Amino acid sequence: MSVHASEKGVRQHIPLLIVLMLGLFLAILNQTLLNVAIPQLITEFGVTANTAQWLLTGYMLVNGALIPLSAYLIKRFAVRRLFLFAMFCFTIGSLICGLAGSFPVMMTGRLIQAIGGGVLAPLVMTIIVFIFPPEMRGKGMGIFGLAMMFAPAIGPTLSGFVVQNYDWHLLFNGMVPLGAIVLIIAFFRLKDITPPEKIKADLLSIFTSLAGMGLLLYGFSEAGNAGWTDPLVLSCMGAGVVLLILFTVKQLRSEDPLLDVKVFKYSIFTLSSIINIAITICLFSGMFLLPIYLQNIRGYSPLDSGLLLLPGAVIMLIMSPVSGILFDKFGPRPLGIIGMLITTVTTYEFTKLTLDTSYSTLLILYMIRSFGMSFLMMPIMTAGLNQLPAKLSSHGSTMANTLRQVAGSVGISFVTTIYTNRTTFHIEEQSSRMTTSDPFFMEVFSSFTQKVAEKLSLSMEEAQQQAVQLLYSRLSVESTISGINDAFIWATAFAAAGLVLAFFLRDVRKDKKTQPAAVPNRQEELKMLPAPEKVHSS
């Protein structure tokens, strides 16, 4: 058995994995903490909602733009220096946000945080793919899933609790000592797996990657609010697509590409990437739509809204390592089919929301949905990465994270557009039925006005005005619920598409043609691994 594939070789990297996972957990948790605090920040800094939203949008843009560069950065600076730099940026950014007394200072802190956060996810995934051989990689990716799935799910609950009971500054000040602890441990304990390589920076590729991803993600983020036909949205998306096409062409012609797009020549990697896009859109649809329903329609507090997601997060926490073990034993197809079937059915159940849907019903449905999704994200991603040769592992993990970031942005924008457009449609449709020329409506309206007058002791004229307001309020609420249900119908369609594709997954570990490429022989491994005296600790 090779050094790469031995369990002993995996065990010796446990301290490295613990440090990496702590840093990644903090970075991902930070992404979802701010949403609940936005209303307070609007009041405190005296800015508009659109301006305050840049604290989320700006973070996403910097974070997403840096992800495609991570394969190059890992090779150029190696694990230790890159992780220390990322955690330093994250910790300093948290400190600036915690001390911020104005919006520009707060924005600066968020952008510095995003520099660290954008590198950590692909960095940790690349290390896990390198450490764990294909026959054990499900277990490794299950560990990776602890942070990737649990942190964003627990974020709204933690944020709601802090905002409701303490000052919002604690959301960032609390990150500083935790980040400093991880930074200190990493400084003394973290070692490089491979030494850094002195490779020349391809400035044109770096520019087209950063600008292309930034513009594309900005276009998606604005599409949900301004509409997909807005000139600014179309311009940003168009420019982003053109730059990314130039980036792709440059990578195909390069002997040492910044991000090797040849990973899509591998069929299972491509298939798993498409399925993961569907899964990500489904995941974000639930995380985005359910808080709107609970807080805006049903009047629940942000904490209650967050608590609805908490049991599902705990299930993901428990099941993520378990699903990794099941993947190693049974392969991707059974897990993909079972997980997508559960996700499709439960997402469809969310298309039936009403004013009377109980909190417990939503809680149970979301828990079952989370159980299904725990079989999907990391196992499906692992299935694709297993097909790639060792030299493409960092490029594969970078591409997977890039697509996840884009899918998240597209998912939120798409769901927002469906929700708002369908809500408007339902309002207009129901309003068209409430006309004075309709004798049935006028009879019902007169009866309702009479009841309002009697109950509130108002004149008929005052009661009529009150009745119109009450009817419009009711119409608005019901139309909003219908808009949410329609958005969940589209999310169900994405889940169903993922379910169909899951039947075509294949366990490449059993594919004799793929196996030599996925697991290098001992001579190839020894060439990749540095000699003991060259493994740097500083």
VOLUM-428310 format. One record per residue (C-alpha): residue number from 1; x negated, z, y negated. Coordinates in Angstrom, 1 decimal, always signed. Each point is the difference from the previous one (the first is absolute). Layout:
# residues N
   nr      px      pz      py
  NUM       X       Z       Y
...
END
This chain:
# residues 538
   nr      px      pz      py
    1    +0.0    +0.0    +0.0
    2    -1.3    -0.8    -3.5
    3    -0.9    +2.4    -2.7
    4    +2.8    -1.4    -2.1
    5    +2.6    +0.5    +2.7
    6    -1.0    +3.5    +1.2
    7    +2.2    +3.0    -0.7
    8    -3.2    +2.0    -0.8
    9    -0.8    -2.6    -2.7
   10    +3.5    +0.5    -1.4
   11    -0.3    +3.8    +0.0
   12    -3.2    +0.1    -1.9
   13    +1.8    -1.7    -2.9
   14    +2.8    +2.7    -0.2
   15    -1.5    +1.7    -3.1
   16    -0.2    -3.4    -1.7
   17    +3.7    -0.7    +0.9
   18    +1.2    +3.4    -1.3
   19    -1.7    -0.5    -3.4
   20    +1.2    -3.6    -0.3
   21    +3.6    +1.0    +0.9
   22    +0.1    +2.8    -2.5
   23    -1.1    -2.3    -2.8
   24    +2.4    -2.7    +1.0
   25    +2.9    +2.5    +0.3
   26    -0.5    +1.2    -3.6
   27    -0.3    -3.5    -1.4
   28    +3.2    -1.3    +1.7
   29    +1.9    +3.2    -0.8
   30    -0.9    -0.4    -3.7
   31    +1.7    -3.5    +0.0
   32    +3.5    +1.5    +0.6
   33    -0.3    +3.3    -2.0
   34    +0.7    -1.4    -3.4
   35    +3.3    -1.7    +0.5
   36    +2.1    +3.2    -0.3
   37    -2.0    +1.1    -3.1
   38    +0.6    -3.1    -2.0
   39    +3.0    +1.3    -1.9
   40    -1.9    +3.1    -1.2
   41    -3.0    -2.2    -1.0
   42    +2.3    -2.2    -2.1
   43    +1.2    +3.1    -1.9
   44    -3.4    +1.6    -0.3
   45    -1.9    -3.0    -1.2
   46    +2.8    -1.5    -2.0
   47    -0.2    -3.4    +1.6
   48    +2.7    -2.4    +1.4
   49    +0.8    -0.3    +3.7
   50    -1.7    -3.4    +0.1
   51    -3.2    +1.4    -1.5
   52    +0.0    +3.0    +2.4
   53    +0.5    -2.4    +2.9
   54    -3.5    -1.3    -0.6
   55    -1.4    +3.2    +1.5
   56    +1.4    -1.3    +3.3
   57    -0.5    -3.7    -0.7
   58    -3.6    +0.3    -1.3
   59    -1.0    +2.1    +3.0
   60    +1.5    -2.5    +2.3
   61    -1.8    -3.0    -1.7
   62    -3.5    +1.5    +0.0
   63    +0.5    +1.4    +3.5
   64    +1.3    -3.3    +1.4
   65    -2.5    -2.1    -1.8
   66    -3.0    +1.9    +1.5
   67    +1.2    -0.1    +3.6
   68    -1.1    -3.6    +0.7
   69    -3.5    +0.9    -1.2
   70    -0.3    +2.9    +2.4
   71    -1.6    -2.0    +2.9
   72    -2.8    -1.1    -2.4
   73    -0.4    +3.5    -1.5
   74    -0.2    +1.6    +3.5
   75    -2.8    -2.4    +1.0
   76    -1.8    +0.3    -3.3
   77    +0.0    +3.7    -0.5
   78    +0.8    +1.4    +3.5
   79    +2.3    +2.8    +0.8
   80    -1.6    +3.0    -1.6
   81    -0.6    -1.2    -3.5
   82    +3.3    -1.9    -0.2
   83    +2.0    +3.0    +1.2
   84    -1.8    +2.4    -2.4
   85    +0.7    -2.4    -2.9
   86    +3.6    -0.4    +1.0
   87    +0.6    +3.8    +0.3
   88    -1.9    +0.6    -3.3
   89    +2.2    -2.5    -1.9
   90    +3.2    +1.5    +1.6
   91    -1.0    +3.6    -0.9
   92    -1.1    -0.8    -3.5
   93    +3.1    -2.0    -0.6
   94    +2.1    +2.9    +1.3
   95    -1.8    +2.4    -2.4
   96    +0.7    -2.4    -3.0
   97    +3.7    -0.2    +0.9
   98    +0.3    +3.7    +0.4
   99    -1.5    +0.6    -3.5
  100    +1.8    -2.9    -1.6
  101    +1.7    +0.8    -3.3
  102    +0.9    -3.6    -0.9
  103    +1.2    -3.1    +1.8
  104    -3.3    -2.1    -0.4
  105    -2.0    +2.9    +1.5
  106    +2.5    +0.2    +2.9
  107    -0.2    -3.7    +0.5
  108    -3.8    +0.0    +0.1
  109    +0.0    +2.8    +2.6
  110    +2.4    -2.0    +2.2
  111    -2.1    -3.2    -0.1
  112    -3.1    +2.0    +0.9
  113    +1.9    +1.5    +2.9
  114    +1.1    -3.4    +1.1
  115    -3.6    -1.2    +0.3
  116    -0.7    +2.6    +2.6
  117    +3.4    -0.5    +1.8
  118    -0.4    -3.7    +0.3
  119    -3.2    +0.3    +2.1
  120    +0.8    +2.9    +2.3
  121    +2.7    -1.6    +2.3
  122    -1.9    -3.1    +1.1
  123    -3.2    +2.1    +0.2
  124    +1.5    +2.5    +2.4
  125    +1.7    -2.7    +2.1
  126    -3.2    -1.9    +0.3
  127    -1.9    +3.1    +1.2
  128    +2.7    +0.8    +2.6
  129    -0.1    -3.6    +1.3
  130    -3.8    +0.2    +0.3
  131    +0.0    +3.5    +1.7
  132    +2.8    -0.5    +2.5
  133    -0.2    -2.8    +2.6
  134    +3.1    -2.0    +0.7
  135    +1.1    +2.1    +3.0
  136    +0.0    +3.1    -2.2
  137    +0.8    -1.5    -3.4
  138    +3.7    +0.9    +0.1
  139    -1.0    +3.6    +0.0
  140    -2.3    -0.6    -3.0
  141    +2.6    -1.9    -2.0
  142    +2.5    +2.7    +0.9
  143    -2.2    +2.5    -1.8
  144    -0.3    -2.5    -2.9
  145    +3.8    -0.1    -0.1
  146    +0.2    +3.7    -0.7
  147    -1.0    -0.6    -3.6
  148    +1.5    -3.5    -0.4
  149    +3.5    +1.0    +1.1
  150    +0.2    +3.8    -0.6
  151    -1.5    +0.2    -3.5
  152    +2.5    -2.4    -1.7
  153    +2.9    +1.5    +1.8
  154    -0.8    +3.6    -1.0
  155    -0.9    -1.0    -3.6
  156    +3.5    +0.0    -1.5
  157    +0.8    +3.3    +1.5
  158    -3.1    +1.7    -1.2
  159    +0.3    -1.6    -3.4
  160    +3.7    +1.0    -0.3
  161    -0.9    +3.6    +0.9
  162    -2.8    +0.2    -2.6
  163    +1.9    -1.6    -2.8
  164    +3.1    +2.2    +0.6
  165    -1.9    +3.3    +0.2
  166    -3.4    -0.5    -1.8
  167    -1.6    -2.2    -2.6
  168    -0.7    -3.7    +0.8
  169    -3.7    +0.5    -0.8
  170    -0.3    +1.8    +3.3
  171    +0.5    -3.3    +1.8
  172    -3.4    -1.1    -1.2
  173    -1.8    +3.3    -0.6
  174    +0.7    +0.9    +3.7
  175    -1.8    -3.2    +1.1
  176    -3.2    +0.9    -1.8
  177    -1.3    +2.9    +2.2
  178    +1.2    -1.8    +3.2
  179    -1.8    -3.2    -1.1
  180    -3.1    +2.1    -0.9
  181    -0.1    +1.6    +3.4
  182    +0.2    -3.3    +1.8
  183    -2.7    -1.4    -2.3
  184    -2.4    +3.0    +0.7
  185    +0.6    -0.2    +3.8
  186    -0.6    -3.8    -0.1
  187    -3.2    +0.4    -2.0
  188    -1.6    +2.2    +2.6
  189    +1.6    -1.1    +3.2
  190    +0.9    -3.7    -0.4
  191    -2.5    -2.6    +1.5
  192    +0.1    -3.8    +0.0
  193    +0.9    -1.7    +3.2
  194    -1.9    -3.1    -1.0
  195    -2.5    -0.3    -2.9
  196    +1.0    -1.8    -3.2
  197    -0.9    -3.7    -0.3
  198    -1.5    -1.6    -3.1
  199    +2.5    -2.9    -0.3
  200    +0.4    -2.0    -3.1
  201    +3.3    +0.5    -2.0
  202    +2.1    -3.1    -0.2
  203    +1.3    +0.4    -3.5
  204    +2.5    -2.9    +0.1
  205    +1.6    +1.4    +3.2
  206    +0.1    +3.5    -1.5
  207    +1.7    -1.3    -3.2
  208    +2.6    -2.2    +1.8
  209    +0.7    +2.9    +2.5
  210    +0.5    +2.7    -2.7
  211    +1.9    -2.2    -2.5
  212    +2.1    -1.7    +2.7
  213    +1.1    +3.2    +1.7
  214    +0.5    +1.7    -3.3
  215    +2.2    -2.7    -1.5
  216    +2.0    -0.5    +3.2
  217    +0.7    +3.7    +0.4
  218    +0.9    +0.3    -3.6
  219    +2.4    -2.9    +0.3
  220    +1.7    +1.6    +3.0
  221    +0.2    +3.4    -1.7
  222    +1.7    -1.5    -3.1
  223    +2.3    -2.3    +2.1
  224    +2.2    +2.9    +1.1
  225    +0.8    +0.9    -3.7
  226    -0.3    -3.2    -1.9
  227    +1.2    -2.4    +2.7
  228    -1.7    -2.6    +2.1
  229    +0.6    -2.7    -2.6
  230    -1.5    +1.8    -2.9
  231    -2.8    -2.1    -1.7
  232    -2.5    +2.8    +0.1
  233    +0.7    +0.7    +3.7
  234    -0.3    -3.7    +0.9
  235    -3.2    -0.4    -2.0
  236    -1.7    +3.0    +1.5
  237    +1.1    -0.9    +3.6
  238    -1.0    -3.7    -0.5
  239    -3.4    +0.9    -1.5
  240    -0.6    +2.6    +2.8
  241    +0.8    -2.5    +2.7
  242    -2.3    -2.7    -1.5
  243    -2.9    +2.5    -0.2
  244    +0.6    +1.2    +3.5
  245    +0.0    -3.6    +1.3
  246    -3.3    -0.5    -1.7
  247    -1.3    +3.2    +1.5
  248    +1.2    -1.1    +3.5
  249    -1.7    -3.4    -0.3
  250    -3.2    +1.6    -1.2
  251    +0.0    +2.4    +3.0
  252    +0.6    -2.8    +2.5
  253    -3.0    -1.9    -1.4
  254    -2.3    +3.1    -0.2
  255    -2.4    +0.9    +2.8
  256    +0.3    +3.7    -0.9
  257    +3.5    +0.3    -1.4
  258    +1.2    +3.0    -2.1
  259    +3.2    +0.1    +2.1
  260    +0.0    -2.2    +3.1
  261    +3.4    -1.7    +0.2
  262    -1.0    -1.4    +3.4
  263    +1.6    +3.2    +1.4
  264    +3.3    -2.0    +0.0
  265    -1.4    -2.3    +2.6
  266    +0.7    +2.8    +2.5
  267    +3.7    -0.3    +1.0
  268    +0.7    +3.7    +0.8
  269    -1.6    +1.1    -3.2
  270    +2.2    -2.5    -2.0
  271    +3.1    +1.1    +2.0
  272    -0.6    +3.7    -0.5
  273    -0.6    -0.6    -3.8
  274    +3.4    -1.7    -0.3
  275    +1.7    +2.8    +1.9
  276    -1.7    +2.6    -2.1
  277    +1.3    -1.7    -3.2
  278    +3.6    +0.3    +1.4
  279    -0.7    +3.7    +0.9
  280    -1.4    +0.8    -3.5
  281    +3.0    -1.6    -1.8
  282    +2.4    +2.0    +2.2
  283    -2.0    +3.2    -0.6
  284    +0.0    -0.4    -3.8
  285    +3.7    -1.0    -0.1
  286    +0.9    +3.4    +1.5
  287    -2.4    +2.0    -2.2
  288    +1.3    -1.8    -3.1
  289    +3.7    -0.3    +0.6
  290    +0.9    +3.4    +1.5
  291    -1.3    +2.1    -3.0
  292    +2.1    -2.3    -2.3
  293    +3.1    +0.6    +2.1
  294    -0.6    +3.8    +0.3
  295    -1.0    +0.7    -3.6
  296    +1.9    -2.6    -2.1
  297    +3.2    -0.2    +2.1
  298    +0.4    +3.3    +1.8
  299    -1.7    +2.3    -2.6
  300    -2.6    +1.6    +2.3
  301    -3.2    +1.4    -1.6
  302    -3.4    -1.7    +0.4
  303    -1.0    +2.8    +2.4
  304    +3.1    -0.5    +2.2
  305    -0.7    -3.8    +0.0
  306    -3.6    +0.7    +1.0
  307    +1.0    +2.4    +2.7
  308    +2.1    -2.7    +1.6
  309    -3.2    -1.9    +0.7
  310    -2.0    +3.0    +1.2
  311    +1.2    +0.3    +3.6
  312    -0.7    -3.7    +0.5
  313    -3.5    +0.6    -1.4
  314    -0.5    +2.8    +2.5
  315    +1.1    -2.3    +2.8
  316    -2.5    -2.6    -1.1
  317    -2.7    +2.7    -0.1
  318    +0.7    +1.0    +3.6
  319    +0.6    -3.4    +1.4
  320    -2.9    -1.9    -1.7
  321    -2.7    +1.3    +2.4
  322    +2.5    -0.2    +2.9
  323    +0.8    -3.7    -0.7
  324    -3.7    -0.7    -0.1
  325    -0.4    +1.5    +3.5
  326    +3.1    -2.0    +1.2
  327    -1.6    -3.1    -1.4
  328    -3.2    +0.5    +1.9
  329    +2.1    +0.4    +3.2
  330    +2.8    -2.6    -0.3
  331    -1.2    -2.4    -2.7
  332    +1.8    -1.3    -3.1
  333    +3.0    -1.9    +1.3
  334    +2.1    +3.0    +1.4
  335    -0.7    +2.1    -3.0
  336    +0.8    -2.9    -2.4
  337    +3.3    -0.8    +1.7
  338    +1.2    +3.6    +0.2
  339    -1.2    +0.9    -3.5
  340    +1.5    -3.2    -1.6
  341    +3.3    +0.5    +1.9
  342    +0.4    +3.6    -1.3
  343    -1.0    -1.1    -3.5
  344    +2.4    -2.9    +0.0
  345    +3.0    +2.1    +1.2
  346    -0.6    +2.9    -2.3
  347    -0.6    -2.3    -3.0
  348    +3.3    -1.7    +0.7
  349    +1.7    +3.4    +0.0
  350    -1.1    +0.5    -3.6
  351    +2.1    -3.0    -0.9
  352    +3.1    +2.2    +0.4
  353    -0.6    +2.5    -2.8
  354    +3.0    +1.4    -1.8
  355    +0.8    +2.8    -2.4
  356    +0.9    +2.2    +3.0
  357    -3.2    -0.6    +2.1
  358    -1.3    +3.4    +0.8
  359    -3.5    +1.2    -0.7
  360    -0.4    +1.0    +3.7
  361    +0.9    -3.5    +1.1
  362    -2.6    -1.5    -2.3
  363    -2.6    +2.5    +1.2
  364    +0.6    -0.7    +3.7
  365    -0.1    -3.8    -0.6
  366    -3.2    +0.2    -2.0
  367    -1.6    +2.2    +2.7
  368    +0.9    -2.5    +2.7
  369    -1.3    -2.8    -2.2
  370    -3.3    +1.8    -0.6
  371    -0.3    +0.5    +3.8
  372    +0.4    -3.7    +0.5
  373    -2.5    -0.9    -2.7
  374    -2.6    +2.4    +1.4
  375    -0.3    -2.5    +2.9
  376    -0.7    -2.9    -2.3
  377    -2.3    +0.0    -3.0
  378    -3.3    +1.1    +1.6
  379    +0.6    -1.3    +3.5
  380    +1.0    -3.5    -1.3
  381    -3.0    -0.1    -2.3
  382    -2.3    +1.2    +2.8
  383    +1.3    -2.8    +2.2
  384    -1.2    -2.6    -2.5
  385    -3.4    +1.6    -0.7
  386    -0.7    +0.2    +3.7
  387    -0.1    -3.8    +0.2
  388    -2.7    -0.3    -2.7
  389    -3.7    -0.2    +0.8
  390    -2.1    +3.0    -1.2
  391    -1.5    -2.0    -2.9
  392    +3.5    -0.6    -1.4
  393    +1.3    +3.6    +0.4
  394    -0.6    +1.0    -3.6
  395    +1.5    -3.2    -1.3
  396    +3.0    +0.5    +2.3
  397    +0.7    +3.6    -1.2
  398    -0.4    -1.2    -3.6
  399    +2.4    -2.8    +0.5
  400    +2.5    +2.3    +1.7
  401    -0.1    +2.4    -2.9
  402    +0.2    -2.8    -2.5
  403    +3.2    -1.4    +1.6
  404    +1.4    +3.5    +0.3
  405    -0.5    +0.5    -3.8
  406    +1.6    -3.4    -0.8
  407    +2.9    +0.6    +2.4
  408    +0.7    +3.4    -1.6
  409    +0.1    -1.6    -3.5
  410    +2.1    -2.9    +1.2
  411    +2.3    +2.3    +1.9
  412    +0.7    +2.3    -2.9
  413    +0.5    -3.0    -2.4
  414    +2.2    -1.8    +2.5
  415    +2.1    +3.0    +0.8
  416    +0.4    +0.9    -3.7
  417    +1.1    -3.6    -0.8
  418    +2.6    +0.0    +2.9
  419    +1.2    +3.4    -1.0
  420    +0.5    -0.7    -3.7
  421    +1.4    -3.5    +0.4
  422    +2.5    +1.0    +2.7
  423    +1.0    +3.1    -2.0
  424    +0.7    -2.3    -3.0
  425    +1.9    -2.4    +2.3
  426    +2.2    +2.7    +1.4
  427    +0.8    +1.4    -3.5
  428    +1.0    -3.4    -1.3
  429    +2.0    -0.7    +3.2
  430    +2.0    +3.2    -0.2
  431    +0.4    -0.2    -3.8
  432    +1.6    -3.5    +0.4
  433    +2.8    +1.6    +2.1
  434    +0.8    +2.6    -2.7
  435    +2.0    -2.2    -2.5
  436    +3.2    +0.6    -1.8
  437    +1.4    -3.2    +1.5
  438    -0.1    +1.6    +3.5
  439    +3.3    +2.0    +0.3
  440    -1.2    +2.0    +3.0
  441    -3.1    +1.2    -1.9
  442    +2.1    +0.8    -3.1
  443    +2.3    +2.1    +2.2
  444    -2.8    +1.9    +1.6
  445    -1.8    +0.5    -3.4
  446    +3.2    +1.2    -1.7
  447    +0.5    +2.6    +2.8
  448    -3.6    +1.1    -0.3
  449    +0.3    +0.3    -3.8
  450    +3.1    +2.2    +0.4
  451    -1.9    +2.3    +2.4
  452    -2.9    +0.3    -2.4
  453    +2.3    +0.8    -2.9
  454    +1.7    +2.7    +1.9
  455    -3.1    +1.6    +1.4
  456    -2.0    +0.0    -3.2
  457    +3.0    +0.5    -2.4
  458    -0.8    -3.2    -1.9
  459    +2.1    -2.5    -1.9
  460    +0.6    -3.3    +1.8
  461    -2.4    -1.8    -2.3
  462    -2.7    +2.6    +0.6
  463    +0.7    +0.0    +3.7
  464    -0.2    -3.7    +0.2
  465    -3.5    +0.0    -1.6
  466    -1.0    +2.8    +2.4
  467    +1.4    -1.9    +3.0
  468    -2.0    -3.2    -1.0
  469    -3.2    +2.1    -0.1
  470    +0.7    +1.6    +3.3
  471    +0.8    -3.3    +1.7
  472    -3.1    -1.6    -1.4
  473    -2.1    +2.9    +1.2
  474    +1.5    -0.2    +3.5
  475    -0.5    -3.8    +0.0
  476    -3.6    +0.4    -1.0
  477    -0.7    +2.5    +2.7
  478    +1.6    -2.0    +2.7
  479    -1.7    -3.2    -1.1
  480    -3.4    +1.8    +0.1
  481    +0.6    +1.2    +3.5
  482    +1.1    -3.6    +1.0
  483    -3.2    -1.3    -1.6
  484    -2.1    +2.5    +2.0
  485    +1.8    -1.0    +3.2
  486    -0.7    -3.6    -0.7
  487    -3.7    +0.7    -0.5
  488    -0.1    +1.8    +3.3
  489    +1.6    -3.1    +1.7
  490    -3.0    -2.0    -1.1
  491    -2.3    +2.7    +1.2
  492    +1.8    -0.1    +3.4
  493    -0.7    -3.8    +0.1
  494    -3.7    +0.6    -0.5
  495    +0.1    +2.6    +2.8
  496    +1.8    -2.4    +2.3
  497    -2.6    -2.7    -0.7
  498    -2.7    +2.5    +0.9
  499    +1.8    +0.9    +3.2
  500    +0.1    -3.6    +1.1
  501    -3.7    -0.5    -0.8
  502    -0.9    +3.2    +1.9
  503    +1.0    -1.7    +3.3
  504    -3.0    -2.4    -0.5
  505    -2.6    +2.7    -0.4
  506    -2.7    +0.0    +2.6
  507    -2.5    +2.6    +1.1
  508    -3.3    -1.8    -0.7
  509    -2.0    +2.6    +1.9
  510    +1.3    -1.7    +3.2
  511    -0.8    -3.4    -1.3
  512    -3.3    -1.1    +1.6
  513    -0.6    -2.6    -2.6
  514    +0.3    +2.4    -2.8
  515    -1.7    +3.1    +1.5
  516    -3.6    -1.1    -0.5
  517    +0.7    -0.8    -3.6
  518    +1.8    +3.3    -0.7
  519    -2.6    +2.2    +1.8
  520    -3.6    -1.1    -0.6
  521    -2.4    +0.5    +2.9
  522    -2.7    +2.7    -0.1
  523    -2.7    -2.3    -1.4
  524    +2.3    -1.0    -2.8
  525    +1.0    +3.6    -0.7
  526    -3.6    +1.1    -0.2
  527    -0.8    -2.7    -2.5
  528    +2.9    +1.2    -2.2
  529    -0.9    +3.6    +0.2
  530    -2.9    +1.3    -2.1
  531    -2.9    +1.8    +1.6
  532    +0.4    +3.8    -0.2
  533    -2.7    +0.3    -2.7
  534    +1.8    -2.5    -2.2
  535    +3.4    +1.8    +0.0
  536    +0.0    +1.3    -3.6
  537    +1.4    +3.4    -1.0
  538    -0.5    -0.5    -3.6
END
